[in-house]
């Protein structure tokens, strides 16, 4: 419930499909993947492109997200997704990798277009350019996660799935394969069961993977196993790592820095809680250590995790529909909205502070969705609602309060000094 004057986060749109993942594409749009899957219930399987627009916007927010384009994904729902920019935002050239059953489908944007059915709203020209089978579990093959190498500009990505393998792919080879049977750059049996999450380090040297039996760091060049990440001493027992995301923090020192999210295995209210931990890994010495580990919520389990591009902010969605934003350096809570969605949150994504120009007629940058705020995130859940969460800047302390504090300190100092003189 929302108390203490806190209002429910505003809704900025409703998805036409049960959504499972969200990614920003440029500063004005987001992509939402989801659907009803192969079951013949009449629920569509689509990837929606939504534009942040001021048309028909609520007074509380000033804008909404409007669906301006959809990609029909046939009988397969998109359950995981990543986006990489090929050149720069102004070129509107992006590569999209989407996990659909045991397939990874590649899409590419060919630039902007105007959607005549939606008041000439700005959309992307999206075309499927490739597809490859990424998981080979004998009875239940399924891709669970996919991430781009951040420095490859959409050329290299990695997948993990139900068969426990990490596979590294060349997007150009996948797009040139006519039969969908392109071979990975390398593959490694990373986990005994499924790979729950993966990410590339910001310098592209390492891949980190999460599975039921542990978390491991691998060479992104050879696939060699480099390190077995242990639990922080604060949560050595009774917890499981849920997600991991690398950050650009500390990259100047040549270290890999990442955020790990942990949930308690027991779901009983008296013990259920979740932690965030900031780690650093030195590749030369092959040593990792936690920098800070902090309890971030009681009676909650983290369902999804995101780190801002700058690395300074970490966002979580929870199984009870809550959303929170934390300072990555020390995991100080900056914002938390409990039960904001009716069901668990499936996706959380940071939004941009500014939007670059898109044409010569308007060559200036414009304010982004999070302009005027510390940061802003969008969340989605199976209730099909999209919500906006904005973290305000701290209010400056009133001058009268400052004078009162100084007066109290002066009084205490005078009293203590007189007491010493009398003694």
C-alpha positions in Angstrom: 0.0 0.0 0.0 1.1 3.6 -0.5 1.3 5.6 2.6 2.9 8.7 4.0 1.6 10.9 1.1 3.2 8.6 -1.5 1.1 8.3 -4.6 0.9 5.3 -6.8 3.4 5.6 -9.8 1.6 6.9 -12.9 0.6 4.6 -15.7 2.0 5.7 -19.1 0.2 3.1 -21.2 -1.1 -0.4 -21.5 0.5 -3.1 -23.6 -1.6 -5.1 -26.0 0.2 -8.3 -25.0 1.4 -10.0 -21.8 4.9 -8.4 -21.6 8.0 -10.2 -20.5 10.9 -7.9 -21.4 11.6 -4.2 -22.1 14.5 -2.4 -23.7 15.1 1.2 -24.6 15.9 1.8 -28.3 17.2 5.3 -28.7 16.0 8.0 -26.2 12.4 8.3 -27.4 11.3 4.7 -27.8 11.1 1.4 -25.9 10.6 -2.1 -27.2 8.3 -4.6 -25.4 8.4 -8.3 -26.1 5.8 -10.9 -25.0 2.6 -12.7 -26.0 0.7 -15.8 -25.3 3.2 -18.3 -26.7 2.2 -21.3 -28.7 -1.1 -21.9 -26.9 -4.1 -21.2 -29.1 -5.8 -18.7 -26.7 -6.0 -15.8 -29.2 -3.3 -13.8 -27.4 -0.9 -12.3 -30.0 2.9 -12.7 -29.9 4.5 -9.4 -30.8 7.3 -7.0 -30.3 5.9 -3.5 -29.7 7.6 -0.3 -30.4 6.3 2.4 -28.1 7.0 6.2 -28.5 7.1 8.6 -25.6 4.8 11.4 -26.7 2.9 14.4 -25.2 -0.3 13.6 -27.1 -3.2 12.6 -24.9 -0.9 12.7 -21.9 -2.0 12.8 -18.3 -1.5 16.0 -16.4 0.6 14.3 -13.7 3.3 13.1 -16.1 3.1 15.2 -19.3 3.5 12.4 -21.7 2.5 8.8 -22.4 3.9 5.8 -24.3 2.1 5.2 -27.5 2.4 1.9 -29.6 3.6 3.0 -33.0 4.7 -0.3 -34.5 4.4 -4.0 -33.9 6.3 -7.0 -35.2 4.3 -10.3 -35.4 6.4 -13.1 -34.0 4.0 -15.9 -35.1 3.6 -18.6 -32.5 6.6 -17.6 -30.4 6.5 -15.1 -27.5 9.6 -13.0 -27.0 10.9 -13.8 -23.4 14.3 -12.1 -23.4 15.8 -9.4 -25.5 18.7 -7.0 -26.0 19.4 -4.0 -28.3 22.7 -2.5 -29.6 23.2 0.7 -31.6 25.2 0.2 -34.8 26.4 3.8 -35.4 24.8 6.5 -33.3 21.3 7.4 -32.2 20.7 9.9 -35.0 21.2 7.2 -37.6 18.4 5.1 -36.1 20.3 1.9 -36.9 20.0 -0.8 -34.3 20.3 -4.6 -34.0 17.8 -6.5 -31.8 18.3 -10.0 -30.5 15.1 -11.7 -29.2 14.8 -15.0 -27.5 11.8 -16.9 -28.8 11.5 -20.5 -27.5 14.9 -22.2 -28.4 15.6 -19.6 -31.2 17.4 -16.3 -31.2 15.9 -14.0 -33.8 17.8 -11.1 -35.2 16.1 -7.9 -36.3 17.6 -4.7 -37.7 16.2 -1.2 -37.9 16.6 0.5 -41.3 16.0 4.1 -40.0 13.0 6.1 -38.9 9.6 6.0 -40.5 6.3 7.8 -40.0 3.3 5.7 -38.9 0.4 7.2 -40.9 -2.1 5.3 -38.8 -0.9 6.9 -35.6 -0.8 10.6 -36.6 2.5 10.3 -38.4 4.2 9.2 -35.2 7.9 8.5 -35.3 8.6 4.7 -35.5 11.4 2.4 -36.8 11.6 0.3 -40.0 12.2 -3.1 -38.5 13.1 -6.2 -40.5 14.1 -9.7 -39.5 17.6 -10.5 -40.7 18.5 -13.8 -39.1 17.6 -16.7 -36.8 19.5 -19.4 -35.1 18.8 -22.3 -32.7 20.6 -21.5 -29.4 19.6 -24.2 -27.1 19.7 -28.0 -27.4 18.1 -29.4 -24.2 16.9 -32.9 -25.1 13.3 -32.4 -23.8 12.8 -28.7 -23.1 15.0 -26.5 -25.2 14.6 -22.9 -24.3 16.7 -19.7 -24.5 16.6 -17.9 -21.2 18.9 -15.0 -21.6 20.8 -13.0 -24.3 23.2 -10.0 -24.1 25.3 -8.0 -26.5 29.0 -7.4 -26.1 28.8 -3.7 -25.3 31.8 -2.7 -27.5 30.9 -4.7 -30.6 28.2 -2.4 -31.9 25.8 -5.2 -32.4 28.2 -7.7 -33.9 28.8 -10.1 -30.9 26.2 -11.5 -28.5 26.0 -14.4 -26.1 23.1 -16.6 -25.1 22.3 -19.0 -22.3 19.5 -21.5 -22.0 18.0 -24.7 -20.5 20.8 -27.0 -21.6 23.3 -25.1 -19.4 25.5 -23.9 -22.3 26.9 -20.4 -22.9 27.2 -19.7 -26.6 29.0 -16.7 -28.2 27.7 -15.7 -31.6 28.8 -13.4 -34.5 25.6 -11.6 -35.6 26.9 -11.2 -39.2 27.4 -15.0 -39.5 23.9 -15.6 -38.1 22.3 -13.1 -40.5 24.1 -14.7 -43.5 23.0 -18.3 -42.6 20.1 -19.3 -44.8 19.2 -22.5 -42.9 19.3 -21.0 -39.3 22.1 -23.4 -38.3 25.0 -21.0 -37.9 27.8 -22.2 -35.6 28.8 -20.2 -32.5 32.2 -18.7 -32.0 32.5 -21.0 -29.0 30.3 -22.8 -26.6 30.9 -24.1 -23.1 28.9 -26.2 -20.7 28.7 -23.5 -18.0 26.1 -24.9 -15.7 24.7 -28.3 -14.8 21.1 -27.0 -15.4 19.9 -23.9 -17.0 21.7 -20.6 -17.4 19.6 -18.0 -15.6 21.5 -14.9 -16.5 24.6 -13.6 -18.4 26.4 -10.4 -19.1 29.6 -9.1 -20.8 32.0 -7.0 -18.8 32.2 -3.4 -20.0 35.7 -4.0 -21.5 34.5 -7.1 -23.4 37.1 -9.4 -21.7 34.8 -11.5 -19.6 31.3 -13.1 -19.5 29.6 -13.7 -16.2 26.9 -16.4 -15.9 24.4 -17.3 -13.2 23.0 -20.8 -12.6 21.3 -22.8 -9.9 24.7 -24.2 -8.6 26.7 -21.0 -8.7 28.0 -17.9 -10.6 31.1 -18.1 -12.8 33.4 -15.8 -14.8 34.6 -16.8 -18.2 37.1 -15.5 -20.7 35.0 -13.9 -23.5 37.7 -14.7 -26.0 38.3 -18.4 -25.3 35.5 -19.6 -23.0 37.9 -20.6 -20.3 36.5 -20.7 -16.8 38.4 -18.1 -14.7 36.6 -17.8 -11.4 33.9 -19.3 -9.2 32.1 -16.4 -7.5 31.4 -17.2 -3.8 28.7 -15.7 -1.7 29.4 -12.6 0.4 29.8 -13.5 4.1 26.7 -11.5 5.0 24.5 -14.0 3.1 26.6 -17.2 3.0 23.7 -19.5 3.5 20.0 -19.6 2.5 20.3 -17.4 -0.6 20.4 -17.7 -4.4 21.8 -15.3 -6.9 18.9 -14.1 -9.1 20.5 -11.7 -11.6 23.8 -10.0 -12.5 24.7 -6.8 -14.4 28.1 -5.3 -15.2 28.7 -1.6 -14.7 31.2 0.9 -16.0 32.3 1.8 -12.5 35.9 1.1 -11.8 36.8 0.4 -15.4 39.7 2.8 -15.3 41.5 0.4 -13.0 41.1 -2.5 -15.5 38.7 -4.3 -13.2 35.4 -5.9 -13.9 32.7 -4.5 -11.7 29.2 -6.0 -11.4 26.0 -5.9 -9.4 24.5 -9.1 -8.1 21.0 -9.6 -6.8 20.3 -12.3 -4.2 17.0 -13.7 -3.0 16.4 -15.8 0.1 15.5 -19.4 -0.8 12.8 -19.6 1.9 9.7 -17.6 1.0 8.4 -17.4 4.6 7.6 -13.8 5.6 9.9 -13.9 8.7 13.0 -14.7 6.6 12.2 -13.7 3.0 14.4 -10.8 1.9 16.7 -9.7 -0.9 20.2 -8.2 -1.1 22.3 -6.3 -3.6 26.1 -6.7 -3.8 28.7 -4.7 -5.7 31.7 -6.9 -6.8 35.0 -6.2 -8.4 37.1 -8.8 -10.3 40.7 -8.5 -11.2 41.4 -10.6 -14.3 45.2 -10.6 -14.0 45.2 -12.0 -10.4 41.9 -13.8 -10.9 40.6 -12.5 -7.6 37.0 -11.2 -6.9 35.7 -9.5 -3.7 32.5 -7.8 -2.7 32.8 -4.1 -2.2 29.5 -3.6 -0.5 26.6 -5.9 0.3 23.3 -4.5 1.6 19.8 -5.7 2.5 17.5 -3.7 0.2 14.0 -5.1 1.0 12.3 -7.4 3.5 9.5 -9.7 2.6 10.5 -9.2 -1.0 12.2 -11.2 -3.8 13.9 -9.5 -6.8 12.3 -10.5 -10.1 14.4 -8.3 -12.5 17.5 -6.1 -12.3 18.8 -3.2 -14.3 21.9 -0.8 -14.1 21.9 2.6 -15.7 24.4 3.3 -18.5 26.4 5.6 -16.3 26.5 2.8 -13.7 25.5 5.1 -10.8 22.0 3.7 -10.4 20.6 0.2 -9.9 16.9 -0.6 -10.3 15.0 -3.7 -9.2 11.5 -5.1 -9.7 10.0 -7.5 -7.2 7.7 -10.5 -7.1 5.1 -8.4 -5.2 5.1 -5.7 -7.9 7.4 -3.3 -6.2 10.0 -1.1 -7.9 13.1 0.5 -6.4 16.1 2.6 -7.4 19.4 2.5 -5.4 22.7 4.3 -5.5 25.1 1.7 -7.0 28.1 2.9 -4.9 26.5 2.0 -1.5 23.0 0.8 -2.4 21.4 3.7 -0.5 17.7 3.6 -1.2 16.7 6.5 -3.4 13.2 5.4 -4.2 10.9 2.5 -3.5 7.3 1.9 -4.6 5.8 -1.2 -3.0 3.1 -3.1 -4.8 3.0 -0.6 -7.6 1.9 -3.4 -10.0 -0.8 -5.9 -9.2 1.5 -8.8 -10.1 5.3 -9.4 -10.3 7.4 -7.1 -12.4 8.8 -8.7 -15.6 11.0 -5.8 -16.8 12.6 -2.6 -15.6 14.6 -0.2 -17.7 16.3 3.2 -17.2 15.2 6.1 -19.4 17.3 8.9 -21.0 17.9 12.4 -19.7 18.2 13.9 -23.1 17.3 13.2 -26.7 19.7 14.1 -29.6 18.4 15.8 -32.8 16.9 13.6 -35.4 16.8 16.0 -38.4 18.5 19.0 -39.7 15.4 21.2 -39.3 15.7 20.7 -35.5 19.4 20.4 -34.7 19.2 20.8 -30.9 19.0 18.2 -28.2 15.7 18.1 -26.3 15.0 17.0 -22.7 14.6 13.3 -22.2 12.0 11.5 -20.0 14.2 11.7 -16.9 15.2 15.3 -17.4 15.0 17.2 -14.2 15.2 14.1 -12.1 18.1 12.0 -10.6 16.9 9.1 -12.8 13.7 7.5 -14.1 12.7 3.9 -14.9 9.8 2.3 -16.7 8.4 -1.0 -15.3 6.0 -3.5 -16.8 4.2 -6.6 -15.5 1.8 -9.3 -16.7 -1.1 -6.9 -15.8 -0.1 -5.2 -19.1 0.5 -1.8 -17.5 3.5 0.4 -18.0 4.5 2.6 -15.1 6.9 5.5 -14.8 9.0 5.9 -11.7 11.0 9.1 -11.3 13.6 9.8 -8.6 13.5 13.5 -7.6 16.6 15.4 -6.6 16.9 15.9 -2.9 15.3 19.1 -1.6 17.7 21.7 -0.3 17.5 22.2 3.4 15.5 25.4 4.4 17.7 28.2 5.7 15.6 28.5 8.8 16.4 24.9 9.7 20.0 25.5 9.0 20.0 28.5 11.5 18.2 26.4 14.1 20.8 23.6 13.8 23.6 26.2 14.2 21.9 27.7 17.2 21.5 24.4 18.9 25.2 23.5 18.2 26.3 26.9 19.7 24.2 26.4 22.8 25.5 22.9 23.4 29.1 24.1 22.9 28.6 27.0 25.3 27.0 24.7 27.9 29.8 22.1 27.6 32.5 24.8 27.8 31.0 26.3 31.0 30.7 22.9 32.5 34.4 22.3 31.9 35.3 25.7 33.5 33.2 25.1 36.6 34.8 21.6 36.9 
